Amino acid sequence: MPVVSHRRREGLNITDRRYLVGIGTATFASRCLTLLEDRDRAAAQSYAALELVTSRFSWDQVATAFEAS
């Protein structure tokens, strides 16, 4: 699933270069429509989202961060 996030994106630490970040309601909606209209971009976003979650939020990553705190 592609990532479209509000600019506050707390906890995700993502950038607009690789993920779509909507600043304001109109931009957020526009970027959602972009993904609905561009299947190739939606597929690339989906892969990037999976990579992000796997690398930063796997159980191993979460456990390591928890143990360190």
C-alpha positions as CSV (number, residue, x, y, z in Angstrom):
1,M,0.0,0.0,0.0
2,P,1.4,3.4,-0.9
3,V,2.2,6.0,1.8
4,V,0.5,9.3,1.8
5,S,1.1,11.1,5.1
6,H,0.3,14.4,6.7
7,R,3.3,16.6,7.0
8,R,3.4,16.0,10.8
9,R,4.0,12.3,10.2
10,E,4.9,11.6,13.8
11,G,7.0,8.6,14.2
12,L,7.5,7.9,10.5
13,N,10.5,10.2,9.7
14,I,9.8,10.2,5.9
15,T,10.6,12.7,3.2
16,D,8.7,13.9,0.2
17,R,11.3,12.6,-2.2
18,R,10.4,9.0,-1.8
19,Y,6.9,9.2,-0.2
20,L,4.1,11.6,-0.8
21,V,3.6,14.0,2.0
22,G,0.5,16.2,1.9
23,I,0.7,19.7,3.3
24,G,-2.8,20.8,3.9
25,T,-6.1,19.2,2.9
26,A,-6.0,20.0,-0.8
27,T,-2.4,18.8,-1.3
28,F,-3.1,15.6,0.6
29,A,-6.2,14.9,-1.5
30,S,-4.3,15.7,-4.7
31,R,-1.5,13.3,-3.8
32,C,-4.0,10.6,-3.0
33,L,-5.5,11.1,-6.5
34,T,-2.0,11.0,-8.1
35,L,-1.6,7.4,-6.7
36,L,-5.0,6.4,-7.9
37,E,-4.2,7.6,-11.4
38,D,-0.6,6.4,-11.7
39,R,-0.4,2.7,-11.1
40,D,3.4,2.6,-11.6
41,R,4.0,5.3,-9.0
42,A,1.5,3.6,-6.6
43,A,3.5,0.3,-7.0
44,A,6.8,2.0,-6.4
45,Q,5.3,3.8,-3.3
46,S,4.0,0.4,-2.0
47,Y,7.4,-1.2,-2.3
48,A,9.0,1.8,-0.6
49,A,6.4,1.6,2.2
50,L,7.1,-2.1,2.8
51,E,10.8,-1.4,2.9
52,L,10.3,1.4,5.4
53,V,8.2,-0.7,7.7
54,T,10.4,-3.8,7.4
55,S,13.6,-1.8,8.1
56,R,12.4,0.4,10.9
57,F,9.4,-1.2,12.5
58,S,10.0,-4.9,12.5
59,W,9.8,-6.7,15.9
60,D,13.5,-6.9,16.1
61,Q,13.9,-3.2,15.5
62,V,11.2,-2.3,18.0
63,A,12.7,-4.7,20.6
64,T,16.2,-3.3,20.2
65,A,14.9,0.3,20.6
66,F,12.8,-0.7,23.7
67,E,15.8,-2.5,25.3
68,A,18.0,0.6,24.6
69,S,15.6,3.0,26.4
